[in-house]
Amino acid sequence: MTTADSVTVGVLSLHTSKESKAILNAVEELGHETAWLREENTAISVDDGSVTLEPDVDVIANRMLLSNTEQPCEELGLADTLSRLVPMLNEPSATLTASHKLATAAALASADVQVPDVFLSLSTERLNANRDRFGEEAVYKTAIGTHGGGTWKVGLNDPVNSKVGNRYAFLQKLIDRDGERHRDIRVYVVGDEVVGAMYRYAPDNDWRTNVAVGGSVEDATDSLPEEVTDIAVDSAQIVGLDYAGVDIVEGDDGWFVLEVNPTAGFKGLYQATNVSPAPYIAKLAIERAGGEVDDGRVWELSASLDDSTPSAMPERLTTTDGEAAIIGYTEEVVLSGTSGSKSVYAKSDTGATRTSIDTRLAADIGAGPIKSITRVKSGSSKTSKSRPVVDVVVGVGGNQHTVTASVEDRSHMDYPVILGRDILGNYQVDVSRRVDGDVPDSPEEEEESLE
């Protein structure tokens, strides 16, 4: 229920996420008004020297996902425009630094915060020439990425490229402790306070700890060393973020900051700690606009993650949200790996659980390394086959998807790539649309599914 002294908190988020919903709901529960700044309702007017923003808000919580968009500069420019009109949490300049992993590392290292050694070169030849600086195994990352996507572990003789798709990539020292299951700590910082922390453990068939790739979590809030608390808060402040998920790993030489995430998810943290950061972010936004909150109520609200549809959802969103983009029965896609990219024709197969790529194509782009072996079967046969699976970045219609694809010899088939439901789940498939004309399918083409 709003009060006479209420302020209006806007959440800038062009996508629909649990986190945006939870922040908006928390603001309302704390007695203030909300607005969700989206394409359906946001407009800026400069009229005779006067600038106005619709909807009218007193403060904005920035939840723009720069790492998930093909052209982050457009969304960053929009956020920058809005930040000149009203106060903004996670200002654009800080979000830019945090979204670019190398910029984050440079900012932290310059402030004497320990980060893993990294090397980025715009020259592929020079990047490979410096590979041996990082030992037998190194981490290879795109400078902008999310949810564990665009991150590989590469061996000493694995070639790497200065770009993966349209994004720069770099080498990083692998921080690990011998004989221990790989884990890191995600510390969620709001303002100058740690609201929760969790250990993240890599799944059995992977080394990445991200919840999005199957990592498991465990509450670390009460056992968090004071040194780690200080590192997390300092890191968020050095980058300039009002709220952030700070990823920290312990090595033989102490604690290292891996990333400072400006749009860290709430799901894993809530699963591990039963604490939602949303009310704390809401409190910070309300107070930034001059409003007041009940700290006890913030604590009460943090015990639940309310991601139900908020009242601030724009009206037209109910008719347009969820309408997936259309993809053809065949599409031209761009596949990217550690050593290059290649444009090829792909077939959309809604019966395939997993995307599949040709063995030679995988080798050409440096897809991999092999993560595990999976069992697959065709739709017309009860027999199954073993196939290796690798990480690969697939560009479709301006969007990039990092998926774990199976590898097989497809030289006798019409298409070197089959798009499975791991990608098609984001689109509607129009079987009448083909970019390659009316080419009949080979009879050998098979439907792939996990056993």
C-alpha positions in Angstrom: 0.0 0.0 0.0 1.5 3.4 -1.0 1.7 6.4 1.3 1.5 10.1 0.8 5.3 10.2 1.0 5.8 7.4 -1.5 8.3 7.6 -4.3 8.2 5.8 -7.7 10.9 3.3 -8.5 11.4 2.3 -12.1 13.1 -0.9 -13.1 14.8 -0.7 -16.5 14.6 -4.1 -18.1 13.6 -4.9 -21.7 13.4 -8.6 -21.0 11.1 -10.5 -18.6 13.0 -11.9 -15.7 12.3 -13.2 -12.2 14.7 -10.6 -10.8 12.9 -7.6 -12.3 9.5 -8.9 -11.1 10.9 -9.5 -7.6 12.3 -6.0 -7.3 9.1 -4.4 -8.4 7.0 -6.5 -6.1 9.3 -5.7 -3.2 9.0 -2.0 -3.8 5.2 -2.2 -3.6 5.3 -4.3 -0.5 7.5 -1.6 1.1 4.7 1.0 0.4 6.0 2.7 -2.7 5.0 3.0 -6.4 6.5 1.2 -9.3 7.0 1.4 -13.1 8.5 -1.2 -15.4 10.4 0.6 -18.1 10.0 -1.4 -21.3 9.4 -1.0 -25.0 5.7 -0.8 -24.5 5.6 2.3 -22.2 9.0 4.1 -22.3 9.4 7.3 -24.2 11.7 10.4 -24.0 10.8 13.8 -25.2 12.9 16.9 -25.7 10.5 19.8 -26.3 11.6 23.4 -26.3 14.6 22.7 -24.1 12.6 20.6 -21.6 13.3 16.9 -21.3 10.6 14.5 -20.0 10.6 10.7 -19.4 7.5 8.5 -19.6 6.7 6.8 -17.3 7.6 9.4 -14.7 9.9 7.9 -12.0 12.0 9.2 -9.2 14.8 6.6 -9.4 15.7 3.7 -11.7 17.2 0.3 -10.9 19.1 -0.7 -14.0 18.6 -4.4 -15.0 19.7 -4.2 -18.7 21.4 -7.4 -19.8 24.2 -6.1 -21.9 25.8 -9.5 -22.1 22.7 -11.1 -23.8 22.2 -8.6 -26.6 23.9 -8.5 -30.0 24.4 -4.7 -29.8 25.0 -3.8 -26.2 25.9 -0.2 -27.1 22.3 0.5 -28.0 21.0 -0.5 -24.6 23.9 1.1 -22.9 23.1 4.4 -24.7 19.4 4.1 -23.6 20.5 3.6 -20.0 22.9 6.5 -20.2 20.1 8.8 -21.5 17.8 7.8 -18.6 20.6 8.2 -16.0 20.9 11.9 -17.0 17.3 12.5 -16.1 16.8 10.6 -12.8 19.2 8.9 -10.3 20.1 5.3 -11.4 21.3 2.3 -9.5 24.1 0.5 -11.4 24.9 3.5 -13.6 25.8 2.8 -17.2 29.6 3.5 -16.9 29.8 1.0 -14.0 27.6 -1.6 -15.8 29.9 -1.3 -18.9 33.0 -2.0 -16.8 31.3 -4.9 -15.0 29.9 -6.5 -18.2 33.3 -6.5 -19.8 35.4 -9.1 -18.0 38.8 -7.6 -18.9 37.7 -4.1 -18.0 36.6 -5.5 -14.6 40.0 -7.2 -14.1 41.9 -4.1 -15.1 39.8 -1.9 -12.6 40.3 -4.4 -9.7 44.0 -5.0 -10.4 44.6 -1.3 -10.5 43.1 -1.1 -7.0 45.2 -3.9 -5.6 42.4 -6.5 -5.6 43.9 -9.9 -6.7 42.6 -11.3 -10.0 43.8 -14.2 -12.1 46.4 -13.4 -14.7 44.9 -12.6 -18.1 46.0 -11.8 -21.6 44.0 -10.3 -24.5 45.4 -9.5 -27.9 43.6 -8.3 -30.9 46.0 -10.5 -32.9 45.2 -14.2 -33.0 48.9 -15.0 -33.6 50.0 -13.1 -30.6 47.3 -14.6 -28.4 48.5 -18.1 -29.3 52.1 -17.1 -28.9 51.4 -16.3 -25.2 49.4 -19.5 -24.5 52.3 -21.2 -22.6 52.2 -18.4 -20.0 49.2 -20.1 -18.4 50.3 -23.6 -17.9 48.9 -27.0 -19.1 45.3 -25.8 -18.8 44.0 -22.3 -19.2 40.6 -20.6 -19.2 39.5 -19.1 -22.5 36.7 -16.5 -22.3 34.8 -14.0 -24.4 35.1 -10.6 -22.8 31.3 -10.3 -22.7 29.4 -13.4 -21.7 26.9 -14.7 -19.2 25.6 -17.9 -17.4 28.9 -19.7 -18.1 28.5 -19.2 -21.9 31.6 -18.2 -23.8 33.9 -19.9 -21.4 36.2 -22.9 -22.2 39.1 -24.8 -20.6 41.8 -25.2 -23.2 44.9 -27.3 -23.3 48.4 -26.2 -24.1 48.1 -27.2 -27.8 44.5 -26.1 -28.4 44.5 -23.1 -30.9 42.5 -20.1 -29.8 41.2 -17.1 -31.7 41.2 -13.4 -30.8 37.4 -13.4 -31.3 34.6 -15.8 -30.8 31.9 -14.7 -33.2 31.8 -10.9 -32.9 33.2 -10.7 -29.3 36.8 -10.4 -28.2 38.2 -13.3 -26.2 41.2 -13.7 -23.9 43.2 -16.2 -21.9 43.0 -16.5 -18.2 45.0 -18.5 -15.6 43.0 -21.4 -14.2 42.7 -21.0 -10.4 42.2 -24.4 -8.8 43.2 -26.3 -5.7 44.7 -29.8 -6.2 42.5 -32.7 -5.1 39.4 -30.6 -4.3 36.1 -30.4 -6.2 36.1 -27.2 -8.2 34.0 -24.4 -6.5 33.8 -20.7 -6.1 31.8 -18.3 -3.9 29.1 -16.0 -5.2 28.7 -13.1 -2.8 25.7 -10.8 -3.3 26.4 -7.2 -2.4 23.8 -4.4 -2.1 25.2 -1.0 -1.1 28.0 -1.7 1.4 26.3 -4.9 2.8 26.6 -8.6 1.9 23.0 -9.9 1.9 23.9 -13.5 1.1 26.6 -15.8 -0.2 26.8 -19.3 -1.6 29.3 -21.9 -2.6 28.9 -23.0 -6.2 30.1 -26.4 -7.2 30.8 -27.6 -10.7 28.6 -30.5 -12.0 30.3 -33.8 -12.5 30.7 -33.4 -16.3 31.9 -29.8 -16.2 34.3 -27.4 -14.5 32.1 -24.3 -14.5 30.2 -23.6 -11.4 27.3 -21.5 -12.9 23.8 -22.6 -11.8 22.8 -22.1 -15.4 25.0 -25.1 -16.5 24.0 -27.4 -13.7 26.2 -26.3 -10.8 25.0 -27.0 -7.3 24.9 -24.5 -4.4 25.4 -24.4 -0.7 24.8 -21.6 1.8 28.1 -19.8 2.6 26.7 -16.7 4.4 27.5 -17.6 8.0 30.8 -19.3 7.1 32.1 -16.5 4.9 35.6 -15.3 5.9 35.8 -11.7 6.8 38.5 -11.2 4.2 36.1 -12.5 1.5 33.3 -10.1 2.7 35.7 -7.2 2.5 36.9 -8.2 -1.0 33.4 -8.5 -2.3 32.2 -5.2 -1.0 35.4 -3.4 -2.1 35.1 -5.0 -5.6 31.6 -3.8 -6.1 32.5 -0.3 -5.0 35.7 -0.2 -7.2 33.7 -1.1 -10.3 31.0 1.4 -9.2 28.0 -0.9 -8.8 25.3 -0.4 -6.3 24.4 -4.1 -6.3 26.3 -7.0 -7.7 27.1 -10.7 -7.6 30.8 -11.0 -6.9 32.4 -14.3 -7.9 35.5 -15.2 -5.8 37.7 -18.3 -5.9 40.4 -19.6 -3.5 43.7 -20.5 -4.9 47.0 -21.5 -3.4 48.0 -17.8 -3.3 44.8 -16.6 -1.6 41.5 -15.2 -2.9 40.9 -14.1 -6.5 38.0 -12.1 -7.9 36.7 -13.7 -11.1 33.8 -11.4 -12.0 31.6 -8.7 -10.7 28.1 -9.3 -12.2 25.8 -6.3 -12.5 22.7 -8.4 -13.3 23.4 -11.5 -11.2 20.4 -13.8 -10.8 18.5 -14.5 -7.6 17.5 -18.1 -8.1 20.7 -19.8 -7.0 21.3 -17.6 -4.1 17.7 -18.0 -2.8 17.9 -21.8 -3.3 21.1 -21.9 -1.2 20.3 -19.3 1.5 16.5 -18.6 1.5 17.4 -15.0 1.1 16.2 -12.8 -1.8 18.3 -9.7 -2.6 15.2 -8.0 -4.1 13.9 -6.2 -1.0 17.4 -4.9 -0.3 17.7 -3.5 -3.8 14.2 -2.0 -3.5 15.2 -0.4 -0.2 18.4 1.1 -1.7 16.4 2.5 -4.7 13.7 4.0 -2.4 16.2 5.7 -0.1 18.2 7.0 -3.1 15.0 8.8 -4.2 14.5 10.2 -0.7 11.9 7.7 0.5 11.8 5.8 3.7 11.4 2.1 4.4 10.9 -0.2 7.4 14.1 -2.2 7.8 12.2 -4.9 9.6 9.9 -5.3 6.7 12.8 -5.6 4.3 14.1 -8.5 6.4 10.7 -10.2 6.4 10.3 -9.8 2.6 13.8 -11.2 2.0 12.6 -14.6 3.2 10.6 -15.2 0.0 11.3 -14.7 -3.7 8.1 -13.1 -5.0 8.5 -13.3 -8.8 4.8 -13.2 -9.6 3.5 -10.8 -12.2 3.8 -7.2 -10.8 1.1 -4.6 -11.2 3.7 -2.5 -13.1 3.7 -4.8 -16.0 2.6 -2.7 -19.1 -0.8 -3.6 -20.5 0.3 -4.4 -24.0 2.9 -6.8 -22.6 0.2 -9.5 -22.1 -0.4 -9.6 -25.8 3.2 -9.3 -27.1 5.3 -11.0 -24.4 6.1 -14.6 -25.1 5.7 -14.2 -28.9 8.9 -15.8 -30.0 10.8 -14.7 -33.0 10.3 -16.9 -36.2 13.0 -19.2 -37.5 12.9 -21.1 -40.8 13.0 -24.8 -41.5 16.5 -24.0 -42.7 18.6 -21.0 -41.6 22.0 -19.6 -42.2 23.8 -19.7 -38.9 27.3 -18.7 -37.7 29.1 -21.2 -35.5 32.0 -20.0 -33.3 34.6 -21.9 -31.3 38.0 -21.2 -29.8 39.8 -21.0 -33.1 37.3 -19.3 -35.5 33.9 -18.9 -36.9 32.1 -20.3 -40.0 28.7 -19.5 -41.7 26.8 -22.6 -42.7 23.2 -23.8 -43.5 21.4 -25.5 -40.6 18.2 -27.5 -40.4 15.6 -26.9 -37.6 14.6 -30.1 -36.0 12.0 -29.8 -33.2 12.4 -33.5 -32.6 16.0 -33.1 -31.6 16.7 -32.5 -28.0 20.3 -31.3 -28.6 21.9 -29.3 -31.4 24.3 -31.4 -33.5 27.3 -30.4 -35.6 29.5 -32.1 -38.1 32.9 -33.5 -36.9 34.9 -31.5 -39.5 33.1 -28.3 -38.8 33.7 -28.7 -35.1 37.4 -29.1 -35.8 37.5 -26.1 -38.1 36.1 -23.7 -35.6 37.7 -25.2 -32.5 34.5 -26.4 -30.8 35.3 -28.1 -27.6 37.2 -29.4 -25.9 35.0 -32.6 -25.5 33.1 -32.3 -22.2 31.5 -35.7 -22.0 29.9 -38.5 -24.0 26.2 -38.7 -24.4 23.9 -41.5 -25.7 21.5 -40.5 -28.4 19.0 -42.4 -30.6 17.2 -41.8 -33.8 13.4 -41.4 -34.0 13.1 -44.5 -36.3 15.4 -46.8 -34.4 15.5 -48.3 -30.9 19.3 -48.5 -31.0 21.5 -45.7 -29.6 24.9 -44.3 -30.3 27.6 -42.6 -28.2 28.6 -39.2 -29.3 31.0 -36.6 -27.8 29.5 -33.2 -26.7 31.2 -29.8 -26.9 30.4 -26.2 -26.2 29.8 -24.1 -29.2 28.4 -20.6 -29.9 25.6 -20.5 -32.5 24.5 -17.2 -34.0 20.9 -17.2 -35.3 19.3 -14.1 -36.7 21.5 -11.7 -34.7 21.2 -13.7 -31.4 23.9 -15.8 -29.9 23.3 -19.1 -28.1 26.0 -21.0 -26.2 24.9 -24.6 -26.2 26.4 -28.1 -25.6 26.2 -29.7 -29.0 26.8 -33.3 -30.0 29.4 -34.1 -32.6 28.9 -36.6 -35.4 30.0 -37.3 -39.0 27.4 -35.5 -41.1 29.4 -35.5 -44.3 26.8 -37.7 -46.0 23.9 -35.5 -44.9 22.4 -32.4 -46.4 23.2 -30.1 -43.4 26.3 -29.9 -41.3 24.2 -28.5 -38.4 20.9 -29.6 -36.8 19.3 -27.0 -34.6 17.7 -28.8 -31.6 15.3 -27.7 -29.0 18.1 -26.2 -26.9 18.0 -23.4 -29.4 14.6 -23.8 -31.0 12.9 -23.3 -27.7 13.6 -19.6 -28.1 11.8 -19.4 -31.5 8.7 -20.4 -33.5 9.6 -22.6 -36.5 8.0 -21.8 -39.8 8.5 -25.0 -41.9 7.6 -23.1 -45.1 10.6 -20.8 -44.8 13.9 -22.0 -46.2 17.0 -20.0 -47.0 18.4 -22.7 -49.3 15.5 -23.3 -51.6 13.6 -26.5 -51.9 16.4 -29.0 -51.2 15.0 -32.4 -50.2 16.3 -34.0 -47.0 18.6 -37.0 -47.1 17.0 -40.2 -46.0 19.8 -40.6 -43.5 18.8 -37.5 -41.6 18.0 -38.6 -38.0 16.1 -37.2 -35.1 18.4 -37.0 -32.0 17.2 -37.2 -28.5 18.8 -37.8 -25.1 18.3 -41.3 -23.9 
